[in-house]
Amino acid sequence: MLKKFSENDLYEAKEYTPGEEIYEEALDYLTFWDSVAKSEIEWFEPYREIIYSGNAPFYRWFLDGKVNITHNCLDRHIESKGDKTAIIWQGEPENEKEMITYRELYQRVCRFANALRTLGVQEEDVVTIYMGMVPELVVAMLACARIGAIHNVVFGGFSSKALSERINDSDAKAVVTMDGYYRRGEVIETKRIVDKALEACSVESVVVLERVGNDVNMVDGRDIWWHELEEGLADECECKALDSEHPLFILYTSGTTGKPKGVLHVHGGYNVGTHITAKWVFDLKDGDVFWCTADIGWITGHSYVVYGPLSNGVTVLMYEGAPDYPQPDRWWSIIEQYGVTIFYTAPTAIRHFMKLGEEWLEMHDLSSLRLLGTVGETIDPEAWRWYHKYVGSERCPVIDTWWQTETGMIIIAPLPGITELKPGSVTLPFPGMLVEIHDEKGNPADIGELVIMNPWPAMFRDLRGDPRRFVKQYWTSDGKRTYYTGDGARRDEDGYYWIIGRIDEVLKVSGHRLGSAEIEGALVSHEAVSEAAVVGKPHEIKGEVPVAFVVLKKSYEPSVELEKYLKTHVKNEIGSIAVPEKIYFVEQLPKTRSGKIVRRILLAIEKGEEIGDITTLEDVTVVERIVNVKGAK
Ligand code: WT7
């Protein structure tokens, strides 16, 4: 029996949400996933076995099944929902909008799939997609999937340098991009960034969507306009029956080294996992207008803007621009205008709007909303309550969802109408998920590292080109096959989970994942820098911001200008989100005798906290000198 708390009235879930017995039933997780896969997903050919664990942690799911995620997102809806709106698109300029039915989306995907074929894109070829939030981004992803190509979406906020690294690492054959898109009233010149990236790598073709009509440079024999490529092509294209384990996409994410990891997901299991979590966690029903505000360049956008909702045949809203542009009520006016029923966003956005004030919400009728979600970082109870009160009018449950790029699907979250809520807690694991907390020795504990004890269908299958890192970084070597998440967590007396934050050197800046090592690498690549250490400093709105401690080479002097140059350098190397809020020039970094930088000390100095034990340092006087540098600012 689940406990009942007094604080939150139970939400009335729609008819097909399971009852609370599902938690018990799903403990037999293979039977559970088998029944989900069979009842929710259409297979061209049934699978022979649910799982193969013989080569763990390289698990395989739904063996020898034939499937294609685009069939489940498009083809199967055409007969019953052909005229239903699949995508509502709102451009940043208010007069630019589009309603795309399931039939139209199907046709556009087919046509673009044919277009990719004319470029010679084949099964397992990688296509890098670098675009803003426009429907064609979804079309391009689904078109790749339809013909068995692998998409690699790169977030539009990444720099040309970061883009070229990802194009190179993934061995992309083609790039799909656009002339530009709008952000805060300005045109982001996407194609220009691609041109710069392609100076450092090469691809066979670049497809360019015309969106804003700015001047772009087209390279003969390589670049082609989207609309010209599609001319005369059919709007039907066979949906390839692919193996369940056929790769669907690669998405790069940050880890503890300077090199981003290419997380690999596959058609079958990812379809099953994102479909059922979208359906149950957001209690989807036919008339819903589902708005997940994440950019498609991150996993949240892949799983809960594109694949999960479309597989469920609901209407998805996509918005091109900034949340508070031209006014702080932009999001709320969109919710009112389109009757959004389910709204899924990040704590950083909620804190931002809290700060801007309730009056921007009170101008709008938000009564269409019936469920609110949050993801990306821990939501503090205060922001939770504000979200619940002002956005949800105390009517809508706030569903806090914990998961990762690697997990592909939501792993811990309440089931609306079944699981009682506690502000600030991600509550309980999704049915079929066995989650624990381990102490440093790997023993079960109430506080420690969050671990997952069983495989799940939407789990990532590998890191592109680095299977060794896949095994080493995430899985225990003792044959226990436990997945280590890198997050600290605690479990309370009701068995509820509370996420504390990353325990490794990974930052969450406005919910975006960045590695300390990645930013340090960018700094060190500048000619003036000898060494760098980056820590995540708590920030009221963004959750965390990077702060850097830099040792300059002998011939360089600290200056305000140099700090500026270094910030611009990081922006060019990675993107604006990685730029340190502050750069301190220090003589030395605190290091252990074996030469490891002790970032914990730098963070304590930055926060003005007790520094703690420094006896392991090679030179303890370093600490005092850094404190003095900081004090001088
Ligand atoms: C990391 C994964 C897939 C979601 C988008 C981010 C943190 C995610 C929560 C939450 C507390 C959360 C964790 C996790 N995180 N959701 N509800 N409460 N922390 O995906 O970029 O792969 O980041 O985001 O630290 O490890 P990601």
Residues whose N, C-alpha, C, O or C-beta is under 5 A from the ligand:
A	BS01	WT7	I299 T300 T374 V375 G376 E377 T378 D400 T401 W402 W403 Q404 T405 E406 T485 D487 I499 G501 R502 G511 R513
